[in-house]
Amino acid sequence: MRKKLLSVLVILLICQLAVSPSAEKLAQSERVISDLSSITAYSGVSVGGKESAAIINRNRFYTSEQVEKDISLLAKSYPDLIKVSSIGKSKREKNIPLIELGNGRKKACIVAGIHGREGVTINFTLLSVEEYCKACYSSSGYYGDYNIKELLSEYTLYIIPMANPDGTDICNNNELPINSSGYIDRYYYRGNANGVNLNANFPFYWNSITDKSREKGEFAESEMETKNIIRLCRDNNFEWLLDMHIVGNCIYWKDSANGAVSGDYELASGLRDNCGYYLCSATTDVNEYGGGLENWFRYYSGKPGLCIELVRTDSVTESMNLYDYNKYFDIALNWDKTKYTFAQAMS
């Protein structure tokens, strides 16, 4: 009965895609997601020859509360692979959770959900964590062509799946920014509770940003969330950092201020060749790279910091809106290829 219901639902979703999902409203999207959330999904990895139920719902519009619940479930399910803590608090005193995945000597950092409107990066990151854990528990230890069991014995991934919990709840839980007059356009909202774009708040050419639409904050590193991420990076010797975003299916891997960083092209080209991204040319406008997390990381550490734009931009997704990325997750995020992103980065 469950399989039959899931098959019917898939057919309905395909039909909806054919009639231009961009015309649908958020409320309609949420009703579909609610229906999906009642079904136990199979994420494609078997453990001991059996299908294991998924914890992470790739279609959900995550709130900060649900993120913490699901992370806790992951830790309980895979206690020898996952350690959960917090890098600190947001402006509204919400936890900014940290997942340490793996047991290796090498360390790397992955940051998702830094922009409020980009909640689907949370889904992507948490689903990747779960699938990698399932692969580790499988008889082969492989995820596709990647020996995940071996990679996670060499690496520990420090993963911030929701760097901006206040922004996430503003967009996905109907909360308001601190100085809101009562209405905001959640479709375009990327800030934290203060309305600051965290990805323009890092101390890297911050003073040179002249574009007010960047919403860079009162001063560099003014926001608690920014401070917490910086502290984590300074306390650990990360080999590389990935900053997860949504639109482009591409990688920003170089800026004109930093120039070439040792290992940056090798990391970026490996992701291009194996995960379906294309590489962007070096960013030359200070209004684009100033204050950026990955740009600051390159400057601070002298190691690769990449901005990963997940959602494909082609004829398949041109009729989709922001909310459709959750509904049509596998299609919009090119999941068949991008799901290997973190594995490839460790390779």
C-alpha positions in Angstrom: 0.0 0.0 0.0 2.8 2.4 0.9 4.7 1.7 -2.4 1.5 2.2 -4.4 0.8 5.5 -2.6 4.3 6.7 -3.3 4.0 5.7 -7.0 0.8 7.7 -7.3 2.3 10.7 -5.6 5.3 10.6 -8.0 3.0 10.5 -11.0 1.1 13.5 -9.6 4.3 15.5 -9.1 5.4 14.8 -12.7 2.1 16.0 -13.9 2.4 19.2 -11.8 5.9 19.8 -13.3 4.4 19.7 -16.8 2.0 22.5 -16.0 4.6 25.1 -15.0 5.4 24.9 -11.3 6.4 28.5 -11.3 2.7 29.5 -11.2 2.2 27.8 -7.9 2.1 29.5 -4.5 4.1 28.7 -1.4 1.0 27.4 0.3 0.4 24.9 -2.4 4.0 23.8 -2.2 3.7 23.3 1.5 0.6 21.1 1.2 2.5 18.8 -1.2 5.5 18.7 1.1 3.2 17.9 4.1 1.8 14.9 2.1 5.3 13.8 1.2 6.5 14.0 4.8 4.1 11.3 5.9 5.7 8.8 3.6 9.0 7.0 4.6 11.3 7.5 1.7 14.1 5.3 0.5 17.2 7.3 -0.3 18.9 4.7 -2.5 21.4 3.1 -0.1 20.8 -0.3 1.4 22.2 -1.5 4.7 22.8 -5.2 5.0 20.7 -5.9 1.9 17.7 -4.1 3.4 16.2 -0.7 2.6 16.7 1.6 5.5 14.1 4.4 6.3 15.3 7.9 5.7 15.6 10.4 8.5 16.1 13.4 6.2 13.2 14.6 4.1 14.6 16.1 1.0 11.4 17.9 0.2 10.8 19.5 3.6 11.0 23.3 4.3 13.2 23.0 7.3 12.8 25.1 10.4 15.6 25.4 13.0 13.7 23.2 15.4 13.3 20.4 12.8 16.9 20.7 11.8 18.0 20.0 15.4 15.6 17.1 15.7 16.8 15.4 12.6 20.5 16.0 13.4 19.8 14.4 16.8 18.2 11.4 15.1 21.2 11.1 12.8 23.6 11.1 15.7 21.6 8.4 17.5 21.6 6.2 14.3 25.3 6.6 13.5 27.0 7.3 16.9 30.4 6.1 15.7 30.4 8.5 12.7 28.6 11.6 14.0 29.3 14.0 16.8 26.9 16.9 17.3 27.6 20.1 19.1 27.1 23.9 18.5 29.4 26.6 17.2 27.4 29.2 19.2 24.2 31.1 19.1 22.4 33.3 16.6 21.1 36.8 17.3 17.9 35.3 18.7 19.9 32.8 20.8 19.2 29.8 18.6 21.8 27.1 18.3 24.0 27.0 15.3 24.5 23.2 15.1 27.7 21.5 14.1 28.1 18.0 12.8 31.4 16.3 12.9 31.3 13.5 10.4 34.0 10.9 10.3 37.0 10.0 12.3 40.0 11.2 10.2 43.0 13.3 11.0 42.3 15.7 8.1 39.7 18.4 8.7 37.5 20.3 6.2 34.5 22.6 6.6 31.1 22.7 4.9 28.7 25.6 5.5 25.1 25.6 4.4 22.0 27.7 5.0 23.9 31.0 5.3 21.2 32.8 3.4 17.7 32.6 4.8 16.0 31.9 1.4 18.4 29.1 0.6 17.0 26.5 2.9 17.3 23.7 0.2 21.1 23.8 0.9 20.2 22.5 4.4 18.3 19.6 2.8 21.2 18.8 0.5 23.8 18.8 3.2 21.8 16.8 5.7 20.8 14.3 3.1 24.4 13.9 2.0 25.4 13.2 5.6 22.7 10.5 6.0 23.6 8.8 2.7 27.3 8.8 3.4 26.6 7.2 6.8 24.4 4.6 5.3 27.1 3.8 2.8 29.6 3.4 5.6 27.3 0.9 7.2 26.8 -1.1 4.1 28.8 -4.2 3.3 30.8 -2.5 0.6 31.4 0.8 2.3 31.0 2.5 -1.1 28.8 5.3 -2.3 28.8 5.2 -6.1 32.5 4.9 -7.0 33.7 6.5 -3.7 34.9 4.4 -0.8 33.2 6.5 1.8 34.3 4.3 4.7 37.9 4.9 3.8 37.4 8.6 3.1 35.7 9.2 6.5 38.6 7.3 8.2 40.9 9.9 6.6 38.7 13.0 7.1 36.5 14.6 9.7 34.1 17.0 8.1 33.0 19.9 10.2 29.5 20.6 8.9 27.4 23.7 9.7 24.1 22.6 8.1 22.3 25.8 9.1 24.6 28.8 9.6 21.7 31.2 9.8 18.9 29.7 11.9 17.1 33.1 12.4 17.0 33.6 8.6 15.8 30.1 8.1 12.9 30.6 10.4 12.1 34.0 8.9 11.7 32.3 5.5 10.3 28.9 6.5 8.5 29.5 9.8 6.9 32.9 9.2 9.1 34.8 11.8 10.0 38.4 11.2 13.3 40.3 11.3 13.9 42.4 14.4 13.2 45.8 12.7 10.5 44.6 10.4 7.5 46.8 9.8 5.3 43.8 9.5 5.9 42.7 5.9 8.9 41.2 4.1 9.4 39.4 0.8 10.5 36.0 2.1 11.1 34.9 -1.5 14.2 37.2 -1.7 15.1 37.4 2.0 18.7 36.3 2.7 19.6 38.1 5.9 19.7 37.1 9.6 17.5 38.5 12.3 19.2 41.9 11.8 18.7 41.8 8.1 22.4 41.4 7.5 23.7 39.3 4.6 26.1 37.1 6.5 28.0 36.3 3.3 29.0 40.0 3.0 29.9 40.4 6.7 33.3 38.7 6.8 36.5 40.8 7.3 37.7 40.7 3.7 37.6 43.9 1.7 34.5 44.8 3.7 35.2 48.5 3.6 35.4 48.4 -0.2 31.8 47.2 -0.6 29.8 50.1 -2.0 26.7 48.3 -3.2 24.1 48.9 -0.5 22.0 45.9 -1.7 24.7 43.7 -0.4 23.4 44.4 3.2 26.9 44.0 4.6 26.1 45.1 8.2 27.3 47.9 10.4 30.9 46.7 10.4 32.9 43.7 9.4 32.2 40.7 11.6 29.3 42.6 13.3 27.1 39.5 13.5 27.2 36.7 16.0 26.8 34.1 13.3 29.8 35.5 11.4 31.9 35.5 14.6 31.0 31.9 15.4 32.0 30.7 11.9 35.3 32.6 12.0 36.1 31.1 15.5 35.5 27.6 14.2 37.8 28.2 11.3 40.5 29.7 13.5 40.3 26.9 16.0 40.8 24.2 13.3 43.3 23.7 10.5 40.8 23.0 7.6 42.1 21.6 4.3 39.3 23.4 2.4 35.9 25.0 2.9 32.7 24.7 0.8 30.1 27.4 1.1 26.8 26.0 -0.2 24.4 28.2 -2.2 21.6 27.6 -4.7 21.4 29.0 -8.2 23.9 28.3 -11.0 25.1 24.6 -10.8 28.5 26.2 -10.8 31.6 26.9 -8.7 33.1 30.2 -7.7 36.6 29.2 -6.8 38.8 32.3 -7.3 38.8 36.0 -6.8 41.1 38.7 -8.1 42.1 39.9 -4.6 43.3 36.5 -3.4 44.5 35.3 -6.8 45.5 31.6 -7.0 45.5 29.6 -3.8 47.4 26.3 -3.6 45.1 23.4 -4.5 42.1 25.5 -5.5 42.0 24.5 -9.2 42.5 20.9 -8.5 39.6 20.8 -6.0 37.3 22.8 -8.2 38.1 20.9 -11.4 37.6 17.6 -9.7 34.1 18.7 -8.7 33.5 19.9 -12.2 34.5 16.7 -13.8 32.7 14.3 -11.4 29.7 16.2 -10.0 28.3 18.1 -13.0 29.2 21.7 -12.1 30.9 24.2 -14.4 33.7 26.6 -13.2 33.1 30.3 -13.2 35.9 32.7 -14.1 37.6 34.6 -11.3 35.4 37.1 -9.5 36.8 40.6 -10.1 34.1 42.9 -8.6 34.8 43.7 -4.9 31.1 44.2 -4.4 30.7 40.5 -5.2 33.7 39.0 -3.4 34.0 41.5 -0.6 32.9 40.2 2.8 32.4 36.7 1.4 32.9 33.6 3.6 34.9 31.6 1.0 36.9 34.7 0.0 37.8 35.4 3.6 38.8 31.8 4.2 41.2 31.8 1.2 42.8 35.0 2.6 43.0 33.7 6.2 44.1 30.1 5.6 45.8 30.2 2.2 43.7 27.1 1.3 40.8 26.5 -1.1 37.5 28.1 -0.3 34.7 27.4 -2.8 31.2 28.7 -3.3 29.1 25.9 -4.6 25.9 26.9 -6.4 23.7 23.8 -6.5 20.6 24.4 -8.6 20.9 23.8 -12.3 19.9 26.6 -14.7 18.6 25.1 -17.9 15.4 24.4 -19.8 14.3 21.9 -17.1 14.4 24.4 -14.2 13.7 27.7 -16.0 10.0 27.4 -15.1 10.7 26.6 -11.5 10.6 29.1 -8.6 12.4 29.0 -5.3 9.9 26.8 -3.6 10.0 24.2 -6.4 13.6 23.4 -5.6 12.4 21.5 -2.5 9.5 19.9 -4.3 11.5 18.7 -7.3 14.7 18.3 -5.3 16.4 15.6 -7.4 15.7 17.4 -10.6 16.5 20.9 -9.5 19.7 20.1 -7.7 20.9 17.6 -10.3 21.1 15.2 -7.3 22.3 12.1 -9.3 25.6 14.0 -9.8 25.8 16.6 -7.1 25.3 14.0 -4.3 29.0 13.1 -4.7 30.2 16.7 -4.0 31.5 16.1 -0.5 32.9 12.7 -1.4 34.8 14.1 -4.4 36.2 17.0 -2.3 37.7 14.4 0.1 39.2 12.4 -2.7 
